């Protein structure tokens, strides 16, 4: 497996590899891994259609090579023959889509999600579906009916969530890039845990058509890659207004993403570091040390860094979970055993059908969030709780927007800690929720942010392991080109930082 899209495209063009060979290698790696002592469990399956699509891409490349039109072909289809991993809540026509939940076992998507159809139009090949927390609810990919996804750096640790399968597939070099989704950090968090790059775009830049909803006003498709350029190119072909999604939006300067250049004008860069995040209780010392190193790098490059006060950030976790769980309770009401998915019917009437199907089909974390969401939305609490959560969100949006009138970038850790051991927080939902401490404000403010692999923790003893640490570069709305170019400048001076050593 080649490490980057750029390397892969060059090899496809000069004939030193084929798309079919790349897909076959992924299939062999997947099958070998499944029978190992500690399976990674990143991919749930490789699509049967992947090899056929790869062979068709190879034929297209061979024909263009013979006609001397290879460059023109790749200008039209810049991702031709490049396979990618897909999260199990993004529709691929005719393929299984379960959201890693028992309630959707056997369900097949009747159409392609917009992000999938746009990637395929650019020549990319959906390789397979990846594991996730059930209905994207979790921070460790342990809440899945298929079992947990392990961290490729150390398989005794979690990969993060909810897009842990997609991220582990990239980090383990089983896929060049991957699609994930996030509602409060579910792309950036696993990217930090697994040592790769993960982007959460501005809300609306990537269409949500064909993506199973968790919290509609917060959900966003994200991209995981080995380098910022590996994120920028897929973003450029997927972004833009979609007829089927009224919340979708065009991305200004998307043309800059096709050939992403590293940022160089650091002397003009003004960076804000929220004091609330610097003083957070529970910030791991190793994470803090890596963060200080990133700040030092920016300062040496000539950027100006200032601590800023954003007291409203202290309420971001509470506001996020009030809104997200309320929307989740509403969105998941469609899974009732009547229209599609699992059905448990003992012939005792509609009410029993509904209760029995949902009781049997949903896992404990999903049930927990549905119950809390409905409690918040109940008549006696909706005025005090839900509306308060929405007002806090509006204030966060205003204050973050005002901050970007003076600063170019918000810098903070992606997570207070590095990856934790499997099972360590499984039965402690509050500890799991706090993993999102530094990420949810981005979703509430609807701004873009990229998690950058910035270093490792120190191994305390022979039984422990050095694990990756990610740092966030967050920018104002629609500034994806800028934050990715800054991340590319980091990558250029820390070559291979986002590419774990191949086993």
C-alpha positions, -999 to 999 in steps of 0.1 A, spaced: 0 0 0 14 34 -10 13 59 18 -2 89 0 -27 97 -28 1 115 -47 23 85 -46 -5 62 -56 -17 83 -86 19 86 -98 23 48 -97 -11 42 -114 -1 66 -142 34 51 -148 20 15 -146 41 4 -116 8 -6 -99 -28 -11 -108 -60 -3 -89 -69 -40 -89 -36 -47 -72 -43 -21 -45 -77 -36 -38 -64 -71 -38 -37 -61 -13 -64 -46 10 -85 -78 7 -55 -100 16 -46 -77 45 -82 -78 57 -85 -115 56 -51 -121 72 -59 -96 100 -93 -113 108 -76 -145 117 -49 -129 139 -47 -131 177 -58 -94 181 -78 -84 150 -78 -47 142 -115 -49 133 -113 -17 113 -131 -30 82 -163 -49 86 -163 -61 50 -147 -53 17 -174 -45 -9 -177 -72 -35 -180 -45 -62 -146 -30 -53 -125 -53 -74 -148 -49 -104 -147 -11 -102 -109 -13 -98 -105 -34 -130 -127 -9 -148 -105 19 -137 -74 1 -149 -90 -4 -183 -97 33 -185 -61 42 -175 -47 17 -200 -68 31 -228 -58 67 -220 -21 57 -218 -23 42 -253 -40 73 -267 -16 97 -249 -44 113 -229 -34 102 -194 -29 137 -180 -63 148 -194 -80 118 -178 -65 124 -144 -74 161 -147 -110 151 -151 -108 122 -126 -81 131 -101 -88 101 -78 -91 75 -106 -83 40 -92 -77 52 -57 -96 31 -31 -110 46 1 -126 33 33 -162 42 42 -179 45 76 -208 22 82 -234 50 83 -227 64 48 -248 49 20 -233 30 -9 -259 17 -32 -266 -20 -29 -242 -24 0 -250 -32 36 -255 -3 59 -260 -11 96 -246 18 117 -230 -11 137 -264 -17 152 -285 -49 155 -316 -29 145 -303 -25 109 -289 -60 104 -294 -70 68 -304 -35 55 -289 -24 22 -286 12 10 -310 19 -19 -289 48 -32 -254 65 -29 -248 93 -5 -238 125 -23 -202 123 -9 -199 88 -23 -213 96 -58 -190 126 -60 -159 106 -51 -169 79 -76 -174 106 -103 -138 116 -95 -127 80 -101 -123 69 -64 -134 34 -54 -154 26 -23 -133 -2 -7 -155 -14 22 -174 -3 52 -157 3 85 -166 -3 122 -180 25 143 -198 31 176 -235 22 172 -252 51 154 -220 71 159 -227 74 196 -194 70 215 -158 80 217 -140 47 215 -157 24 189 -165 0 217 -202 4 214 -206 -17 183 -223 -50 177 -192 -61 158 -169 -56 188 -143 -29 194 -118 -16 168 -83 -18 182 -57 9 179 -30 0 152 -3 16 173 -10 -7 202 -39 -32 199 -46 -31 236 -58 5 233 -90 20 218 -89 36 183 -112 64 194 -147 70 181 -171 70 167 -151 69 134 -126 45 149 -128 19 121 -122 44 93 -93 60 112 -77 27 122 -79 15 85 -59 46 74 -34 44 103 -27 7 97 -21 15 60 -51 -6 49 -66 24 31 -52 57 17 -79 79 30 -113 73 47 -147 90 53 -160 93 88 -187 114 104 -187 135 135 -212 152 157 -189 164 185 -154 152 175 -158 117 161 -133 122 133 -107 144 151 -107 123 183 -97 89 166 -73 108 143 -55 120 175 -56 86 191 -42 68 159 -17 94 148 -31 106 115 -48 138 102 -86 142 106 -107 171 93 -141 183 104 -152 208 77 -175 238 81 -211 227 86 -227 223 52 -196 220 31 -201 183 27 -237 171 20 -254 149 46 -276 133 20 -274 96 24 -257 98 58 -277 83 87 -285 111 111 -275 114 148 -277 151 156 -288 168 124 -277 204 133 -242 191 143 -235 161 120 -208 165 94 -189 141 71 -152 143 78 -120 130 61 -91 110 75 -57 109 57 -20 105 61 -12 140 51 -32 173 47 -30 169 9 -47 135 12 -76 153 29 -76 184 6 -81 166 -27 -111 144 -17 -126 175 0 -123 195 -32 -143 169 -52 -169 163 -26 -177 199 -14 -204 222 -26 -242 227 -27 -263 196 -31 -299 197 -43 -309 170 -18 -295 189 13 -308 223 21 -281 229 46 -253 223 21 -230 252 10 -203 260 -15 -167 261 -4 -149 293 -15 -113 288 -26 -119 250 -31 -97 252 -62 -67 257 -38 -74 223 -24 -66 204 -56 -29 213 -54 -25 223 -17 5 245 -10 21 247 24 15 280 43 44 303 45 34 337 58 36 329 95 46 364 104 11 376 97 -5 347 116 -23 355 149 -33 325 170 -57 324 199 -53 298 227 -84 296 250 -74 300 286 -102 277 296 -86 248 277 -51 255 291 -64 254 327 -86 223 323 -84 198 351 -75 164 337 -52 177 309 -25 150 307 10 162 313 23 145 281 -4 161 260 4 195 276 41 190 267 32 182 231 9 212 229 37 235 243 60 221 215 35 230 188 31 265 203 69 269 203 70 258 166 45 285 156 64 311 176 97 302 160 81 305 126 71 341 135 34 336 145 20 356 174 2 335 201 -21 350 227 -42 335 255 -78 345 253 -108 343 276 -139 325 263 -158 317 295 -187 303 275 -165 273 265 -170 260 301 -207 253 291 -199 237 257 -201 201 268 -234 206 286 -249 225 257 -236 200 232 -251 169 249 -284 186 255 -288 194 218 -272 162 204 -292 138 226 -324 157 219 -319 154 182 -308 118 185 -340 109 203 -360 125 175 -339 110 146 -339 75 159 -377 74 163 -379 63 127 -364 29 137 -397 13 148 -398 -21 131 -425 -9 107 -407 6 77 -372 -10 75 -346 -28 96 -351 -54 123 -387 -63 134 -397 -81 166 -434 -88 163 -453 -113 186 -487 -102 173 -496 -82 204 -503 -49 187 -484 -19 174 -472 -6 209 -456 -40 217 -441 -42 182 -425 -8 187 -412 -15 222 -400 -50 215 -382 -40 183 -363 -11 199 -355 -29 231 -340 -58 211 -324 -37 184 -306 -9 202 -275 -12 224 -272 2 259 -254 35 249 -280 43 223 -308 35 247 -292 58 273 -290 87 249 -326 82 236 -339 82 272 -319 113 281 -329 131 249 -366 124 254 -363 135 290 -348 168 279 -376 172 253 -404 164 277 -430 191 283 -418 200 317 -381 204 308 -379 215 272 -383 252 281 -356 252 308 -331 227 293 -333 225 255 -339 262 249 -311 270 273 -288 247 254 -297 264 222 -291 298 236 -257 288 249 -249 274 214 -259 307 198 -236 326 222 -207 302 214 -212 309 177 -212 347 183 -182 347 205 -161 324 183 -171 345 152 -160 376 170 -127 360 180 -119 353 143 -122 390 136 -89 394 154 -73 360 151 -66 336 122 -65 303 142 -76 287 174 -50 263 188 -58 236 214 -53 199 221 -77 175 204 -83 156 236 -72 159 272 -55 125 271 -40 101 246 -58 68 238 -69 47 268 -70 9 272 -99 -11 259 -126 -14 285 -111 13 307 -141 37 303 -167 14 288 -189 14 319 -182 51 327 -202 71 302 -195 105 319 -157 99 316 -163 89 280 -183 120 273 -154 142 286 -132 129 259 -150 155 237 -140 184 260 -119 202 234 -138 192 202 -175 200 207 -171 238 206 -161 234 169 -193 216 161 -214 241 180 -197 270 163 -199 252 129 -163 260 121 -137 238 105 -109 221 124 -81 196 116 -64 173 141 -27 172 135 -5 144 147 20 163 168 39 138 190 37 109 214 32 103 251 61 89 271 59 52 281 58 50 319 70 14 320 75 -17 299 38 -25 302 27 8 288 31 23 253 39 56 237 6 67 221 0 95 195 -11 130 205 -31 153 183 -34 191 183 -62 210 167 -59 239 142 -94 255 140 -103 283 117 -132 305 108 -161 292 87 -150 282 52 -113 285 59 -105 248 51 -79 258 25 -60 279 50 -60 255 80 -50 226 58 -22 246 42 -9 254 77 -12 217 86 8 209 54 35 233 66 37 213 98 38 180 78 66 193 56 88 199 87 77 167 105 77 144 75 58 112 80 43 124 113 9 112 102 21 78 88 27 51 114 55 26 107 43 -1 84 43 -36 101 
